[in-house]
């Protein structure tokens, strides 16, 4: 990817940050509701999926930022 493509991808991911956070919050809310109404399996599945979604987003953003930083230092 070119530097311009990386910068546009970073902007796109930053714009999606709120949407991702809201979706993770909804998953955690459903998990809490499920935990209070004796649904242990659903709670675990939702918490694991929220964790994986958040960590995947974070890793993608960090890798893009690292690549941008690496290319900026080369110039």
N, CA, C and O atoms as a Tripos MOL2 file, in Angstrom:
@<TRIPOS>MOLECULE
protein
  300   299    75     0     0
PROTEIN
NO_CHARGES

@<TRIPOS>ATOM
      1 N           0.8350   -1.1770    0.0000 N.3       1 UNK1
      2 CA          0.0000    0.0000    0.0000 C.3       1 UNK1
      3 C           0.8850    1.2480    0.0000 C.2       1 UNK1
      4 O           1.9620    1.2690    0.5960 O.2       1 UNK1
      5 N           0.4140    2.2540   -0.6640 N.am      2 UNK2
      6 CA          1.1550    3.5070   -0.6710 C.3       2 UNK2
      7 C           0.8770    4.2620    0.6280 C.2       2 UNK2
      8 O          -0.0350    3.9190    1.3810 O.2       2 UNK2
      9 N           1.6740    5.2830    0.8700 N.am      3 UNK3
     10 CA          1.5120    6.0750    2.0780 C.3       3 UNK3
     11 C           0.1400    6.7560    2.1100 C.2       3 UNK3
     12 O          -0.4850    6.8520    3.1660 O.2       3 UNK3
     13 N          -0.3180    7.2220    0.9560 N.am      4 UNK4
     14 CA         -1.6260    7.8690    0.8990 C.3       4 UNK4
     15 C          -2.7500    6.8820    1.2280 C.2       4 UNK4
     16 O          -3.7120    7.2300    1.9120 O.2       4 UNK4
     17 N          -2.6170    5.6560    0.7340 N.am      5 UNK5
     18 CA         -3.6160    4.6350    1.0350 C.3       5 UNK5
     19 C          -3.6200    4.2960    2.5210 C.2       5 UNK5
     20 O          -4.6780    4.0950    3.1170 O.2       5 UNK5
     21 N          -2.4280    4.2320    3.1140 N.am      6 UNK6
     22 CA         -2.3350    3.9530    4.5410 C.3       6 UNK6
     23 C          -2.9710    5.0700    5.3620 C.2       6 UNK6
     24 O          -3.6740    4.8080    6.3380 O.2       6 UNK6
     25 N          -2.7210    6.3150    4.9630 N.am      7 UNK7
     26 CA         -3.3110    7.4440    5.6750 C.3       7 UNK7
     27 C          -4.8310    7.4470    5.5590 C.2       7 UNK7
     28 O          -5.5290    7.7410    6.5290 O.2       7 UNK7
     29 N          -5.3430    7.1240    4.3810 N.am      8 UNK8
     30 CA         -6.7990    7.0730    4.2220 C.3       8 UNK8
     31 C          -7.3950    5.9140    5.0140 C.2       8 UNK8
     32 O          -8.4940    6.0380    5.5550 O.2       8 UNK8
     33 N          -6.6930    4.8030    5.0870 N.am      9 UNK9
     34 CA         -7.1640    3.6610    5.8800 C.3       9 UNK9
     35 C          -7.1720    4.0130    7.3660 C.2       9 UNK9
     36 O          -8.0850    3.6220    8.0940 O.2       9 UNK9
     37 N          -6.1610    4.7490    7.8140 N.am     10 UNK10
     38 CA         -6.1190    5.1750    9.2120 C.3      10 UNK10
     39 C          -7.2890    6.1110    9.5240 C.2      10 UNK10
     40 O          -7.9250    5.9810   10.5700 O.2      10 UNK10
     41 N          -7.5710    7.0420    8.6300 N.am     11 UNK11
     42 CA         -8.7020    7.9460    8.8340 C.3      11 UNK11
     43 C         -10.0140    7.1740    8.8830 C.2      11 UNK11
     44 O         -10.8880    7.4730    9.6960 O.2      11 UNK11
     45 N         -10.1480    6.1830    8.0110 N.am     12 UNK12
     46 CA        -11.3610    5.3690    7.9680 C.3      12 UNK12
     47 C         -11.5300    4.5930    9.2780 C.2      12 UNK12
     48 O         -12.6340    4.5040    9.8150 O.2      12 UNK12
     49 N         -10.4440    4.0420    9.7790 N.am     13 UNK13
     50 CA        -10.5150    3.2820   11.0240 C.3      13 UNK13
     51 C         -10.8140    4.1900   12.2080 C.2      13 UNK13
     52 O         -11.5440    3.7990   13.1190 O.2      13 UNK13
     53 N         -10.2570    5.4000   12.2040 N.am     14 UNK14
     54 CA        -10.5610    6.3370   13.2840 C.3      14 UNK14
     55 C         -12.0170    6.7550   13.2510 C.2      14 UNK14
     56 O         -12.6180    6.9830   14.3020 O.2      14 UNK14
     57 N         -12.5930    6.8600   12.0690 N.am     15 UNK15
     58 CA        -14.0120    7.1980   11.9500 C.3      15 UNK15
     59 C         -14.8880    6.0420   12.4420 C.2      15 UNK15
     60 O         -15.9910    6.2750   12.9370 O.2      15 UNK15
     61 N         -14.4210    4.8320   12.3140 N.am     16 UNK16
     62 CA        -15.1800    3.6550   12.7430 C.3      16 UNK16
     63 C         -15.0190    3.3700   14.2290 C.2      16 UNK16
     64 O         -15.6720    2.4720   14.7590 O.2      16 UNK16
     65 N         -14.1580    4.1220   14.9070 N.am     17 UNK17
     66 CA        -13.8660    3.8660   16.3190 C.3      17 UNK17
     67 C         -15.1330    3.9390   17.1740 C.2      17 UNK17
     68 O         -15.3470    3.0830   18.0320 O.2      17 UNK17
     69 N         -15.9630    4.9420   16.9520 N.am     18 UNK18
     70 CA        -17.1780    5.1060   17.7470 C.3      18 UNK18
     71 C         -18.1580    3.9720   17.4810 C.2      18 UNK18
     72 O         -18.7600    3.4360   18.4110 O.2      18 UNK18
     73 N         -18.3160    3.6110   16.2300 N.am     19 UNK19
     74 CA        -19.2310    2.5290   15.8780 C.3      19 UNK19
     75 C         -18.7840    1.2160   16.5110 C.2      19 UNK19
     76 O         -19.6040    0.4660   17.0400 O.2      19 UNK19
     77 N         -17.4980    0.9440   16.4560 N.am     20 UNK20
     78 CA        -16.9680   -0.2820   17.0520 C.3      20 UNK20
     79 C         -17.1760   -0.2790   18.5630 C.2      20 UNK20
     80 O         -17.5620   -1.2950   19.1420 O.2      20 UNK20
     81 N         -16.9190    0.8620   19.2010 N.am     21 UNK21
     82 CA        -17.0920    0.9500   20.6500 C.3      21 UNK21
     83 C         -18.5530    0.7530   21.0540 C.2      21 UNK21
     84 O         -18.8350    0.0960   22.0550 O.2      21 UNK21
     85 N         -19.4710    1.3120   20.2910 N.am     22 UNK22
     86 CA        -20.9020    1.1400   20.5900 C.3      22 UNK22
     87 C         -21.2990   -0.3250   20.4360 C.2      22 UNK22
     88 O         -22.0260   -0.8620   21.2720 O.2      22 UNK22
     89 N         -20.8290   -0.9680   19.3820 N.am     23 UNK23
     90 CA        -21.1750   -2.3760   19.1640 C.3      23 UNK23
     91 C         -20.6120   -3.2500   20.2870 C.2      23 UNK23
     92 O         -21.2940   -4.1550   20.7670 O.2      23 UNK23
     93 N         -19.3770   -2.9850   20.7050 N.am     24 UNK24
     94 CA        -18.7890   -3.7470   21.8080 C.3      24 UNK24
     95 C         -19.5750   -3.4870   23.0910 C.2      24 UNK24
     96 O         -19.8040   -4.4060   23.8770 O.2      24 UNK24
     97 N         -19.9860   -2.2440   23.3010 N.am     25 UNK25
     98 CA        -20.7950   -1.9240   24.4760 C.3      25 UNK25
     99 C         -22.1200   -2.6520   24.4870 C.2      25 UNK25
    100 O         -22.5700   -3.1120   25.5360 O.2      25 UNK25
    101 N         -22.7470   -2.7590   23.3330 N.am     26 UNK26
    102 CA        -24.0040   -3.5040   23.2360 C.3      26 UNK26
    103 C         -23.7680   -4.9770   23.5510 C.2      26 UNK26
    104 O         -24.5590   -5.5900   24.2670 O.2      26 UNK26
    105 N         -22.6980   -5.5450   23.0280 N.am     27 UNK27
    106 CA        -22.3900   -6.9510   23.3330 C.3      27 UNK27
    107 C         -22.1760   -7.1560   24.8280 C.2      27 UNK27
    108 O         -22.6570   -8.1340   25.3990 O.2      27 UNK27
    109 N         -21.4540   -6.2330   25.4600 N.am     28 UNK28
    110 CA        -21.2090   -6.3560   26.8940 C.3      28 UNK28
    111 C         -22.5080   -6.1720   27.6750 C.2      28 UNK28
    112 O         -22.7350   -6.8570   28.6720 O.2      28 UNK28
    113 N         -23.3500   -5.2640   27.2330 N.am     29 UNK29
    114 CA        -24.6470   -5.0780   27.8840 C.3      29 UNK29
    115 C         -25.5070   -6.3240   27.8100 C.2      29 UNK29
    116 O         -26.1360   -6.7080   28.7960 O.2      29 UNK29
    117 N         -25.5390   -6.9520   26.6560 N.am     30 UNK30
    118 CA        -26.3010   -8.1980   26.5030 C.3      30 UNK30
    119 C         -25.6880   -9.2930   27.3750 C.2      30 UNK30
    120 O         -26.4070  -10.1020   27.9620 O.2      30 UNK30
    121 N         -24.3570   -9.3140   27.4560 N.am     31 UNK31
    122 CA        -23.6830  -10.3120   28.2900 C.3      31 UNK31
    123 C         -24.0300  -10.1220   29.7640 C.2      31 UNK31
    124 O         -24.2560  -11.0990   30.4780 O.2      31 UNK31
    125 N         -24.0740   -8.8780   30.2210 N.am     32 UNK32
    126 CA        -24.4370   -8.6130   31.6150 C.3      32 UNK32
    127 C         -25.8850   -9.0300   31.8680 C.2      32 UNK32
    128 O         -26.1850   -9.6530   32.8860 O.2      32 UNK32
    129 N         -26.7740   -8.6890   30.9500 N.am     33 UNK33
    130 CA        -28.1710   -9.1050   31.0790 C.3      33 UNK33
    131 C         -28.2610  -10.6340   31.1250 C.2      33 UNK33
    132 O         -28.9970  -11.1970   31.9350 O.2      33 UNK33
    133 N         -27.5170  -11.2820   30.2620 N.am     34 UNK34
    134 CA        -27.5380  -12.7400   30.2240 C.3      34 UNK34
    135 C         -26.9890  -13.3310   31.5210 C.2      34 UNK34
    136 O         -27.4950  -14.3410   32.0100 O.2      34 UNK34
    137 N         -25.9610  -12.7030   32.0740 N.am     35 UNK35
    138 CA        -25.3740  -13.2100   33.3150 C.3      35 UNK35
    139 C         -26.3430  -13.0790   34.4820 C.2      35 UNK35
    140 O         -26.3810  -13.9380   35.3640 O.2      35 UNK35
    141 N         -27.1280  -11.9980   34.4860 N.am     36 UNK36
    142 CA        -28.0690  -11.8150   35.5900 C.3      36 UNK36
    143 C         -29.3110  -12.6810   35.4400 C.2      36 UNK36
    144 O         -30.0720  -12.8330   36.3960 O.2      36 UNK36
    145 N         -29.5260  -13.2430   34.2750 N.am     37 UNK37
    146 CA        -30.6840  -14.1040   34.0550 C.3      37 UNK37
    147 C         -30.2690  -15.5460   33.7610 C.2      37 UNK37
    148 O         -30.9250  -16.2490   32.9920 O.2      37 UNK37
    149 N         -29.1790  -15.9700   34.3810 N.am     38 UNK38
    150 CA        -28.6980  -17.3590   34.3650 C.3      38 UNK38
    151 C         -28.4090  -17.8990   32.9730 C.2      38 UNK38
    152 O         -28.8310  -19.0020   32.6260 O.2      38 UNK38
    153 N         -27.6950  -17.1210   32.1860 N.am     39 UNK39
    154 CA        -27.2880  -17.5700   30.8630 C.3      39 UNK39
    155 C         -25.7740  -17.5420   30.7520 C.2      39 UNK39
    156 O         -25.2250  -16.6770   30.0700 O.2      39 UNK39
    157 N         -25.0920  -18.4630   31.4010 N.am     40 UNK40
    158 CA        -23.6340  -18.4260   31.4990 C.3      40 UNK40
    159 C         -22.9490  -18.6010   30.1490 C.2      40 UNK40
    160 O         -21.9970  -17.8770   29.8580 O.2      40 UNK40
    161 N         -23.3930  -19.5210   29.3260 N.am     41 UNK41
    162 CA        -22.7440  -19.8040   28.0450 C.3      41 UNK41
    163 C         -22.8270  -18.5950   27.1200 C.2      41 UNK41
    164 O         -21.8290  -18.2230   26.5010 O.2      41 UNK41
    165 N         -23.9820  -17.9870   27.0190 N.am     42 UNK42
    166 CA        -24.1460  -16.8100   26.1730 C.3      42 UNK42
    167 C         -23.2660  -15.6610   26.6650 C.2      42 UNK42
    168 O         -22.6920  -14.9250   25.8620 O.2      42 UNK42
    169 N         -23.1620  -15.5130   27.9710 N.am     43 UNK43
    170 CA        -22.3100  -14.4640   28.5540 C.3      43 UNK43
    171 C         -20.8630  -14.6540   28.1310 C.2      43 UNK43
    172 O         -20.2120  -13.7040   27.6960 O.2      43 UNK43
    173 N         -20.3650  -15.8490   28.2520 N.am     44 UNK44
    174 CA        -18.9660  -16.1250   27.9000 C.3      44 UNK44
    175 C         -18.7410  -15.9010   26.4090 C.2      44 UNK44
    176 O         -17.7430  -15.2950   26.0200 O.2      44 UNK44
    177 N         -19.6330  -16.3710   25.5930 N.am     45 UNK45
    178 CA        -19.4930  -16.2150   24.1410 C.3      45 UNK45
    179 C         -19.4890  -14.7370   23.7510 C.2      45 UNK45
    180 O         -18.6730  -14.3120   22.9340 O.2      45 UNK45
    181 N         -20.3940  -13.9610   24.3300 N.am     46 UNK46
    182 CA        -20.4600  -12.5350   24.0060 C.3      46 UNK46
    183 C         -19.2280  -11.7790   24.4900 C.2      46 UNK46
    184 O         -18.7200  -10.9100   23.7820 O.2      46 UNK46
    185 N         -18.7480  -12.0960   25.6770 N.am     47 UNK47
    186 CA        -17.5540  -11.4190   26.1890 C.3      47 UNK47
    187 C         -16.3150  -11.7660   25.3760 C.2      47 UNK47
    188 O         -15.4790  -10.9000   25.1160 O.2      47 UNK47
    189 N         -16.1930  -13.0140   24.9770 N.am     48 UNK48
    190 CA        -15.0530  -13.4190   24.1520 C.3      48 UNK48
    191 C         -15.1190  -12.7460   22.7850 C.2      48 UNK48
    192 O         -14.0990  -12.2870   22.2720 O.2      48 UNK48
    193 N         -16.3040  -12.6830   22.1960 N.am     49 UNK49
    194 CA        -16.4200  -12.0380   20.8840 C.3      49 UNK49
    195 C         -16.1540  -10.5390   20.9820 C.2      49 UNK49
    196 O         -15.5510   -9.9670   20.0740 O.2      49 UNK49
    197 N         -16.5890   -9.8900   22.0610 N.am     50 UNK50
    198 CA        -16.3020   -8.4610   22.2490 C.3      50 UNK50
    199 C         -14.8050   -8.2360   22.4070 C.2      50 UNK50
    200 O         -14.2570   -7.2830   21.8540 O.2      50 UNK50
    201 N         -14.1450   -9.1050   23.1550 N.am     51 UNK51
    202 CA        -12.6960   -8.9940   23.3310 C.3      51 UNK51
    203 C         -11.9640   -9.1750   22.0060 C.2      51 UNK51
    204 O         -11.0650   -8.3990   21.6810 O.2      51 UNK51
    205 N         -12.3410  -10.1890   21.2490 N.am     52 UNK52
    206 CA        -11.6790  -10.4510   19.9710 C.3      52 UNK52
    207 C         -11.9000   -9.3080   18.9900 C.2      52 UNK52
    208 O         -10.9860   -8.9370   18.2540 O.2      52 UNK52
    209 N         -13.0920   -8.7550   18.9760 N.am     53 UNK53
    210 CA        -13.3880   -7.6440   18.0820 C.3      53 UNK53
    211 C         -12.5490   -6.4180   18.4550 C.2      53 UNK53
    212 O         -11.9680   -5.7670   17.5870 O.2      53 UNK53
    213 N         -12.4940   -6.1160   19.7340 N.am     54 UNK54
    214 CA        -11.7210   -4.9630   20.1940 C.3      54 UNK54
    215 C         -10.2340   -5.1290   19.9790 C.2      54 UNK54
    216 O          -9.5650   -4.1910   19.5470 O.2      54 UNK54
    217 N          -9.7080   -6.2950   20.2700 N.am     55 UNK55
    218 CA         -8.2700   -6.5100   20.0990 C.3      55 UNK55
    219 C          -7.8890   -6.5430   18.6200 C.2      55 UNK55
    220 O          -6.8160   -6.0670   18.2500 O.2      55 UNK55
    221 N          -8.7440   -7.0910   17.7820 N.am     56 UNK56
    222 CA         -8.4730   -7.0990   16.3440 C.3      56 UNK56
    223 C          -8.4480   -5.7000   15.7690 C.2      56 UNK56
    224 O          -7.5780   -5.3680   14.9640 O.2      56 UNK56
    225 N          -9.4040   -4.8750   16.1820 N.am     57 UNK57
    226 CA         -9.4430   -3.4880   15.7340 C.3      57 UNK57
    227 C          -8.1890   -2.7570   16.1830 C.2      57 UNK57
    228 O          -7.5670   -2.0320   15.4060 O.2      57 UNK57
    229 N          -7.8270   -2.9510   17.4330 N.am     58 UNK58
    230 CA         -6.6580   -2.2720   17.9900 C.3      58 UNK58
    231 C          -5.3690   -2.7000   17.2760 C.2      58 UNK58
    232 O          -4.5210   -1.8590   16.9770 O.2      58 UNK58
    233 N          -5.2200   -3.9840   17.0050 N.am     59 UNK59
    234 CA         -4.0280   -4.4780   16.3190 C.3      59 UNK59
    235 C          -3.9370   -3.9360   14.9030 C.2      59 UNK59
    236 O          -2.8530   -3.5640   14.4530 O.2      59 UNK59
    237 N          -5.0550   -3.8870   14.1960 N.am     60 UNK60
    238 CA         -5.0490   -3.3460   12.8340 C.3      60 UNK60
    239 C          -4.6590   -1.8810   12.8280 C.2      60 UNK60
    240 O          -3.8590   -1.4560   11.9950 O.2      60 UNK60
    241 N          -5.2100   -1.1110   13.7390 N.am     61 UNK61
    242 CA         -4.8950    0.3170   13.8130 C.3      61 UNK61
    243 C          -3.4330    0.5320   14.1810 C.2      61 UNK61
    244 O          -2.7720    1.3970   13.6070 O.2      61 UNK61
    245 N          -2.9240   -0.2450   15.1280 N.am     62 UNK62
    246 CA         -1.5170   -0.1100   15.5250 C.3      62 UNK62
    247 C          -0.5750   -0.4870   14.3880 C.2      62 UNK62
    248 O           0.4500    0.1670   14.1950 O.2      62 UNK62
    249 N          -0.9050   -1.5230   13.6400 N.am     63 UNK63
    250 CA         -0.0340   -1.9260   12.5360 C.3      63 UNK63
    251 C          -0.0170   -0.8770   11.4340 C.2      63 UNK63
    252 O           1.0300   -0.6170   10.8410 O.2      63 UNK63
    253 N          -1.1580   -0.2780   11.1590 N.am     64 UNK64
    254 CA         -1.2100    0.7790   10.1470 C.3      64 UNK64
    255 C          -0.4200    1.9860   10.6160 C.2      64 UNK64
    256 O           0.3290    2.5750    9.8380 O.2      64 UNK64
    257 N          -0.5780    2.3640   11.8880 N.am     65 UNK65
    258 CA          0.1630    3.5020   12.4120 C.3      65 UNK65
    259 C           1.6600    3.2350   12.4410 C.2      65 UNK65
    260 O           2.4500    4.1430   12.1850 O.2      65 UNK65
    261 N           2.0650    2.0110   12.7470 N.am     66 UNK66
    262 CA          3.4830    1.6600   12.7520 C.3      66 UNK66
    263 C           4.0690    1.7320   11.3430 C.2      66 UNK66
    264 O           5.1890    2.2080   11.1580 O.2      66 UNK66
    265 N           3.3200    1.2640   10.3620 N.am     67 UNK67
    266 CA          3.7850    1.3150    8.9760 C.3      67 UNK67
    267 C           3.8980    2.7620    8.5020 C.2      67 UNK67
    268 O           4.8540    3.1140    7.8110 O.2      67 UNK67
    269 N           2.9320    3.5990    8.8680 N.am     68 UNK68
    270 CA          2.9990    5.0160    8.5000 C.3      68 UNK68
    271 C           4.2180    5.6560    9.1480 C.2      68 UNK68
    272 O           4.9440    6.4130    8.5040 O.2      68 UNK68
    273 N           4.4400    5.3550   10.4070 N.am     69 UNK69
    274 CA          5.5860    5.9120   11.1220 C.3      69 UNK69
    275 C           6.8940    5.4320   10.4880 C.2      69 UNK69
    276 O           7.8340    6.2100   10.3300 O.2      69 UNK69
    277 N           6.9480    4.1630   10.1310 N.am     70 UNK70
    278 CA          8.1630    3.6150    9.5200 C.3      70 UNK70
    279 C           8.4480    4.2880    8.1890 C.2      70 UNK70
    280 O           9.5950    4.6070    7.8780 O.2      70 UNK70
    281 N           7.4030    4.5010    7.4090 N.am     71 UNK71
    282 CA          7.5970    5.1360    6.0950 C.3      71 UNK71
    283 C           7.9340    6.6120    6.2280 C.2      71 UNK71
    284 O           8.6480    7.1540    5.3840 O.2      71 UNK71
    285 N           7.4370    7.2790    7.2710 N.am     72 UNK72
    286 CA          7.7710    8.6800    7.4760 C.3      72 UNK72
    287 C           9.2280    8.8560    7.8770 C.2      72 UNK72
    288 O           9.8590    9.8420    7.4960 O.2      72 UNK72
    289 N           9.7680    7.9130    8.6430 N.am     73 UNK73
    290 CA         11.1570    8.0190    9.0650 C.3      73 UNK73
    291 C          12.1180    7.6900    7.9330 C.2      73 UNK73
    292 O          13.2660    8.1360    7.9450 O.2      73 UNK73
    293 N          11.6670    6.9220    6.9640 N.am     74 UNK74
    294 CA         12.5170    6.5680    5.8220 C.3      74 UNK74
    295 C          12.7260    7.7990    4.9310 C.2      74 UNK74
    296 O          13.8020    7.9750    4.3590 O.2      74 UNK74
    297 N          11.7220    8.6290    4.8150 N.am     75 UNK75
    298 CA         11.8110    9.8010    3.9560 C.3      75 UNK75
    299 C          12.7850   10.7810    4.4510 C.2      75 UNK75
    300 O          12.9750   11.8280    3.8330 O.2      75 UNK75
@<TRIPOS>BOND
     1     1     2 1
     2     2     3 1
     3     3     4 2
     4     3     5 am
     5     5     6 1
     6     6     7 1
     7     7     8 2
     8     7     9 am
     9     9    10 1
    10    10    11 1
    11    11    12 2
    12    11    13 am
    13    13    14 1
    14    14    15 1
    15    15    16 2
    16    15    17 am
    17    17    18 1
    18    18    19 1
    19    19    20 2
    20    19    21 am
    21    21    22 1
    22    22    23 1
    23    23    24 2
    24    23    25 am
    25    25    26 1
    26    26    27 1
    27    27    28 2
    28    27    29 am
    29    29    30 1
    30    30    31 1
    31    31    32 2
    32    31    33 am
    33    33    34 1
    34    34    35 1
    35    35    36 2
    36    35    37 am
    37    37    38 1
    38    38    39 1
    39    39    40 2
    40    39    41 am
    41    41    42 1
    42    42    43 1
    43    43    44 2
    44    43    45 am
    45    45    46 1
    46    46    47 1
    47    47    48 2
    48    47    49 am
    49    49    50 1
    50    50    51 1
    51    51    52 2
    52    51    53 am
    53    53    54 1
    54    54    55 1
    55    55    56 2
    56    55    57 am
    57    57    58 1
    58    58    59 1
    59    59    60 2
    60    59    61 am
    61    61    62 1
    62    62    63 1
    63    63    64 2
    64    63    65 am
    65    65    66 1
    66    66    67 1
    67    67    68 2
    68    67    69 am
    69    69    70 1
    70    70    71 1
    71    71    72 2
    72    71    73 am
    73    73    74 1
    74    74    75 1
    75    75    76 2
    76    75    77 am
    77    77    78 1
    78    78    79 1
    79    79    80 2
    80    79    81 am
    81    81    82 1
    82    82    83 1
    83    83    84 2
    84    83    85 am
    85    85    86 1
    86    86    87 1
    87    87    88 2
    88    87    89 am
    89    89    90 1
    90    90    91 1
    91    91    92 2
    92    91    93 am
    93    93    94 1
    94    94    95 1
    95    95    96 2
    96    95    97 am
    97    97    98 1
    98    98    99 1
    99    99   100 2
   100    99   101 am
   101   101   102 1
   102   102   103 1
   103   103   104 2
   104   103   105 am
   105   105   106 1
   106   106   107 1
   107   107   108 2
   108   107   109 am
   109   109   110 1
   110   110   111 1
   111   111   112 2
   112   111   113 am
   113   113   114 1
   114   114   115 1
   115   115   116 2
   116   115   117 am
   117   117   118 1
   118   118   119 1
   119   119   120 2
   120   119   121 am
   121   121   122 1
   122   122   123 1
   123   123   124 2
   124   123   125 am
   125   125   126 1
   126   126   127 1
   127   127   128 2
   128   127   129 am
   129   129   130 1
   130   130   131 1
   131   131   132 2
   132   131   133 am
   133   133   134 1
   134   134   135 1
   135   135   136 2
   136   135   137 am
   137   137   138 1
   138   138   139 1
   139   139   140 2
   140   139   141 am
   141   141   142 1
   142   142   143 1
   143   143   144 2
   144   143   145 am
   145   145   146 1
   146   146   147 1
   147   147   148 2
   148   147   149 am
   149   149   150 1
   150   150   151 1
   151   151   152 2
   152   151   153 am
   153   153   154 1
   154   154   155 1
   155   155   156 2
   156   155   157 am
   157   157   158 1
   158   158   159 1
   159   159   160 2
   160   159   161 am
   161   161   162 1
   162   162   163 1
   163   163   164 2
   164   163   165 am
   165   165   166 1
   166   166   167 1
   167   167   168 2
   168   167   169 am
   169   169   170 1
   170   170   171 1
   171   171   172 2
   172   171   173 am
   173   173   174 1
   174   174   175 1
   175   175   176 2
   176   175   177 am
   177   177   178 1
   178   178   179 1
   179   179   180 2
   180   179   181 am
   181   181   182 1
   182   182   183 1
   183   183   184 2
   184   183   185 am
   185   185   186 1
   186   186   187 1
   187   187   188 2
   188   187   189 am
   189   189   190 1
   190   190   191 1
   191   191   192 2
   192   191   193 am
   193   193   194 1
   194   194   195 1
   195   195   196 2
   196   195   197 am
   197   197   198 1
   198   198   199 1
   199   199   200 2
   200   199   201 am
   201   201   202 1
   202   202   203 1
   203   203   204 2
   204   203   205 am
   205   205   206 1
   206   206   207 1
   207   207   208 2
   208   207   209 am
   209   209   210 1
   210   210   211 1
   211   211   212 2
   212   211   213 am
   213   213   214 1
   214   214   215 1
   215   215   216 2
   216   215   217 am
   217   217   218 1
   218   218   219 1
   219   219   220 2
   220   219   221 am
   221   221   222 1
   222   222   223 1
   223   223   224 2
   224   223   225 am
   225   225   226 1
   226   226   227 1
   227   227   228 2
   228   227   229 am
   229   229   230 1
   230   230   231 1
   231   231   232 2
   232   231   233 am
   233   233   234 1
   234   234   235 1
   235   235   236 2
   236   235   237 am
   237   237   238 1
   238   238   239 1
   239   239   240 2
   240   239   241 am
   241   241   242 1
   242   242   243 1
   243   243   244 2
   244   243   245 am
   245   245   246 1
   246   246   247 1
   247   247   248 2
   248   247   249 am
   249   249   250 1
   250   250   251 1
   251   251   252 2
   252   251   253 am
   253   253   254 1
   254   254   255 1
   255   255   256 2
   256   255   257 am
   257   257   258 1
   258   258   259 1
   259   259   260 2
   260   259   261 am
   261   261   262 1
   262   262   263 1
   263   263   264 2
   264   263   265 am
   265   265   266 1
   266   266   267 1
   267   267   268 2
   268   267   269 am
   269   269   270 1
   270   270   271 1
   271   271   272 2
   272   271   273 am
   273   273   274 1
   274   274   275 1
   275   275   276 2
   276   275   277 am
   277   277   278 1
   278   278   279 1
   279   279   280 2
   280   279   281 am
   281   281   282 1
   282   282   283 1
   283   283   284 2
   284   283   285 am
   285   285   286 1
   286   286   287 1
   287   287   288 2
   288   287   289 am
   289   289   290 1
   290   290   291 1
   291   291   292 2
   292   291   293 am
   293   293   294 1
   294   294   295 1
   295   295   296 2
   296   295   297 am
   297   297   298 1
   298   298   299 1
   299   299   300 2
@<TRIPOS>SUBSTRUCTURE
     1 UNK1         2 RESIDUE 1 A UNK
     2 UNK2         6 RESIDUE 1 A UNK
     3 UNK3        10 RESIDUE 1 A UNK
     4 UNK4        14 RESIDUE 1 A UNK
     5 UNK5        18 RESIDUE 1 A UNK
     6 UNK6        22 RESIDUE 1 A UNK
     7 UNK7        26 RESIDUE 1 A UNK
     8 UNK8        30 RESIDUE 1 A UNK
     9 UNK9        34 RESIDUE 1 A UNK
    10 UNK10       38 RESIDUE 1 A UNK
    11 UNK11       42 RESIDUE 1 A UNK
    12 UNK12       46 RESIDUE 1 A UNK
    13 UNK13       50 RESIDUE 1 A UNK
    14 UNK14       54 RESIDUE 1 A UNK
    15 UNK15       58 RESIDUE 1 A UNK
    16 UNK16       62 RESIDUE 1 A UNK
    17 UNK17       66 RESIDUE 1 A UNK
    18 UNK18       70 RESIDUE 1 A UNK
    19 UNK19       74 RESIDUE 1 A UNK
    20 UNK20       78 RESIDUE 1 A UNK
    21 UNK21       82 RESIDUE 1 A UNK
    22 UNK22       86 RESIDUE 1 A UNK
    23 UNK23       90 RESIDUE 1 A UNK
    24 UNK24       94 RESIDUE 1 A UNK
    25 UNK25       98 RESIDUE 1 A UNK
    26 UNK26      102 RESIDUE 1 A UNK
    27 UNK27      106 RESIDUE 1 A UNK
    28 UNK28      110 RESIDUE 1 A UNK
    29 UNK29      114 RESIDUE 1 A UNK
    30 UNK30      118 RESIDUE 1 A UNK
    31 UNK31      122 RESIDUE 1 A UNK
    32 UNK32      126 RESIDUE 1 A UNK
    33 UNK33      130 RESIDUE 1 A UNK
    34 UNK34      134 RESIDUE 1 A UNK
    35 UNK35      138 RESIDUE 1 A UNK
    36 UNK36      142 RESIDUE 1 A UNK
    37 UNK37      146 RESIDUE 1 A UNK
    38 UNK38      150 RESIDUE 1 A UNK
    39 UNK39      154 RESIDUE 1 A UNK
    40 UNK40      158 RESIDUE 1 A UNK
    41 UNK41      162 RESIDUE 1 A UNK
    42 UNK42      166 RESIDUE 1 A UNK
    43 UNK43      170 RESIDUE 1 A UNK
    44 UNK44      174 RESIDUE 1 A UNK
    45 UNK45      178 RESIDUE 1 A UNK
    46 UNK46      182 RESIDUE 1 A UNK
    47 UNK47      186 RESIDUE 1 A UNK
    48 UNK48      190 RESIDUE 1 A UNK
    49 UNK49      194 RESIDUE 1 A UNK
    50 UNK50      198 RESIDUE 1 A UNK
    51 UNK51      202 RESIDUE 1 A UNK
    52 UNK52      206 RESIDUE 1 A UNK
    53 UNK53      210 RESIDUE 1 A UNK
    54 UNK54      214 RESIDUE 1 A UNK
    55 UNK55      218 RESIDUE 1 A UNK
    56 UNK56      222 RESIDUE 1 A UNK
    57 UNK57      226 RESIDUE 1 A UNK
    58 UNK58      230 RESIDUE 1 A UNK
    59 UNK59      234 RESIDUE 1 A UNK
    60 UNK60      238 RESIDUE 1 A UNK
    61 UNK61      242 RESIDUE 1 A UNK
    62 UNK62      246 RESIDUE 1 A UNK
    63 UNK63      250 RESIDUE 1 A UNK
    64 UNK64      254 RESIDUE 1 A UNK
    65 UNK65      258 RESIDUE 1 A UNK
    66 UNK66      262 RESIDUE 1 A UNK
    67 UNK67      266 RESIDUE 1 A UNK
    68 UNK68      270 RESIDUE 1 A UNK
    69 UNK69      274 RESIDUE 1 A UNK
    70 UNK70      278 RESIDUE 1 A UNK
    71 UNK71      282 RESIDUE 1 A UNK
    72 UNK72      286 RESIDUE 1 A UNK
    73 UNK73      290 RESIDUE 1 A UNK
    74 UNK74      294 RESIDUE 1 A UNK
    75 UNK75      298 RESIDUE 1 A UNK
